């Protein structure tokens, strides 16, 4: 039984990746995301990222790969993920969980910065509010979502959309793959 679950899970993940690669919008969207990131970082701006649950973990992973290292040592790139638990409980308690990302963007975002907004459903209210705040500040927005994530996709400069899947973990697996690809391509583009 365990072997059947393992095989089935890997086959399902392969199917999702194959569908993602077959979508003619996939490669151009990832490329556009890399261009937006490179333009911002090369002109002295920063990258912010946010998401809920597993998407917060992906947002944090993205920021730490930029500020730390990916495959080799290089200068740190300015990036931050909205992931401070003290901040979350403060703003969530004093205002609402709905504005936790928005207020962070309003506090730290500047024109020319980039927000990487991650939501498997594309309907997370707090992520959408962060995008709205970022757009109001003159920031660019890269969305990692799914094909059903229309609200987030429509609000972004570029949307990288995983295929629809019966469970969000398959969408998150695509997102982490995209994050790694974007970092690899970004380093190459910036000559790092």
C-alpha positions in Angstrom: 0.0 0.0 0.0 2.8 2.5 0.9 4.5 1.8 -2.5 1.2 2.5 -4.3 0.8 5.8 -2.5 4.4 6.8 -3.3 4.1 5.9 -6.9 0.7 7.5 -7.3 2.0 10.7 -5.7 5.1 11.0 -7.9 3.0 10.2 -11.0 0.5 13.0 -10.1 3.4 15.5 -9.5 4.9 14.6 -12.8 1.5 15.0 -14.5 1.1 18.5 -13.0 4.7 19.5 -14.0 4.0 18.2 -17.6 0.8 20.2 -17.8 2.6 23.3 -16.5 5.3 23.0 -19.0 2.8 22.4 -21.9 1.0 25.7 -21.1 2.3 28.2 -23.7 2.1 31.0 -21.1 4.4 29.3 -18.6 7.9 30.1 -20.0 7.1 33.7 -21.0 5.6 34.4 -17.6 8.6 33.1 -15.7 10.9 35.0 -18.0 8.9 38.2 -17.5 9.1 37.6 -13.7 12.9 37.3 -13.9 13.1 40.5 -16.0 11.0 42.4 -13.4 13.2 41.1 -10.5 16.5 41.9 -12.3 15.4 45.4 -13.3 14.4 46.2 -9.7 17.5 44.7 -8.1 19.9 46.3 -10.6 18.4 49.7 -9.9 18.8 49.5 -6.1 15.3 48.3 -5.2 14.2 45.3 -3.1 12.0 42.3 -3.3 9.2 41.6 -0.8 7.2 38.3 -0.6 4.1 37.1 1.1 1.7 34.2 1.4 -0.3 32.1 3.8 0.6 28.7 5.3 2.7 26.7 2.8 2.8 29.8 0.6 4.4 31.8 3.4 7.0 29.1 3.7 7.7 29.5 -0.1 7.8 33.3 0.3 10.3 32.9 3.1 12.4 30.4 1.1 12.5 32.8 -1.8 13.7 35.7 0.4 16.3 33.7 2.1 17.7 32.3 -1.2 18.1 35.9 -2.4 19.7 37.3 0.8 21.7 34.1 1.5 22.8 31.9 -1.4 21.3 29.6 -3.9 23.9 27.3 -5.5 27.0 29.4 -5.0 28.3 32.3 -3.0 27.5 35.8 -4.3 26.6 39.1 -2.8 23.3 39.2 -0.9 20.3 40.6 -2.7 17.8 42.8 -0.8 14.7 40.7 -0.1 12.3 40.2 2.8 9.4 37.9 3.5 6.5 39.1 5.7 6.9 36.3 8.3 7.5 37.8 11.8 5.1 36.1 14.3 5.2 39.0 16.7 4.2 41.4 13.9 1.4 39.0 12.8 -0.1 38.8 16.3 0.3 42.5 16.9 -1.4 43.6 13.6 -3.8 40.7 13.7 -4.9 41.6 17.2 -5.0 45.4 16.8 -6.4 45.5 13.3 -7.2 42.3 11.6 -5.4 39.3 10.0 -6.8 40.7 6.7 -4.3 43.6 6.7 -1.1 41.9 7.9 0.6 41.9 4.6 -0.9 45.2 3.5 0.5 47.1 6.5 4.0 45.6 6.0 4.0 46.7 2.3 2.8 50.1 3.3 5.6 50.4 5.9 8.5 49.0 3.8 7.5 49.2 0.2 8.9 51.9 -2.1 8.3 52.8 -5.8 10.4 50.4 -7.9 10.3 47.6 -5.4 8.8 44.2 -6.3 6.1 42.2 -4.4 6.0 38.4 -5.0 2.5 37.5 -3.9 1.8 33.8 -3.5 -1.6 32.2 -3.2 -2.6 28.8 -4.5 -6.2 29.9 -4.8 -5.5 33.4 -5.9 -8.3 34.6 -3.6 -6.5 35.2 -0.3 -7.9 38.5 0.9 -4.8 39.5 2.8 -2.5 38.8 -0.2 -4.9 40.8 -2.5 -4.8 43.7 -0.1 -1.0 43.6 -0.1 -1.0 43.7 -3.9 -3.4 46.6 -3.9 -1.1 48.5 -1.4 2.0 47.6 -3.6 0.3 48.9 -6.7 -0.6 52.1 -4.9 3.0 52.6 -4.0 4.3 52.1 -7.5 5.7 48.6 -6.9 5.7 45.8 -9.5 3.8 42.6 -8.6 4.7 39.0 -9.5 1.9 36.5 -8.7 2.5 32.8 -8.1 -1.0 31.2 -8.2 -3.0 28.6 -10.1 -5.0 28.9 -13.3 -8.1 29.4 -11.1 -6.4 32.2 -9.3 -8.1 35.0 -11.3 -8.3 37.8 -8.8 -4.6 37.6 -7.9 -3.5 37.0 -11.5 -5.5 39.9 -12.8 -4.0 42.3 -10.2 -0.4 41.4 -11.0 2.1 42.6 -13.6 2.8 39.0 -14.4 1.1 35.9 -13.1 2.8 32.5 -13.1 -0.1 30.0 -12.9 0.2 26.4 -11.9 -2.3 24.0 -13.4 -5.5 23.4 -11.4 -5.0 20.5 -9.0 -7.3 18.7 -6.6 -5.0 19.6 -3.7 -3.0 22.7 -3.0 0.2 20.8 -2.3 0.6 20.0 -6.0 0.3 23.8 -6.8 2.9 24.5 -4.1 5.3 22.0 -5.6 5.1 24.0 -8.9 5.6 27.3 -7.0 8.8 26.1 -5.3 10.1 24.9 -8.7 9.4 28.3 -10.2 11.1 30.1 -7.3 14.3 28.0 -7.8 14.2 28.6 -11.6 13.7 32.3 -11.2 16.6 32.6 -8.8 18.9 30.6 -11.1 17.9 32.7 -14.1 18.2 35.9 -12.1 21.7 35.2 -11.0 22.7 34.4 -14.5 21.1 37.6 -15.9 22.8 39.7 -13.2 26.1 38.0 -13.8 26.4 36.8 -10.2 
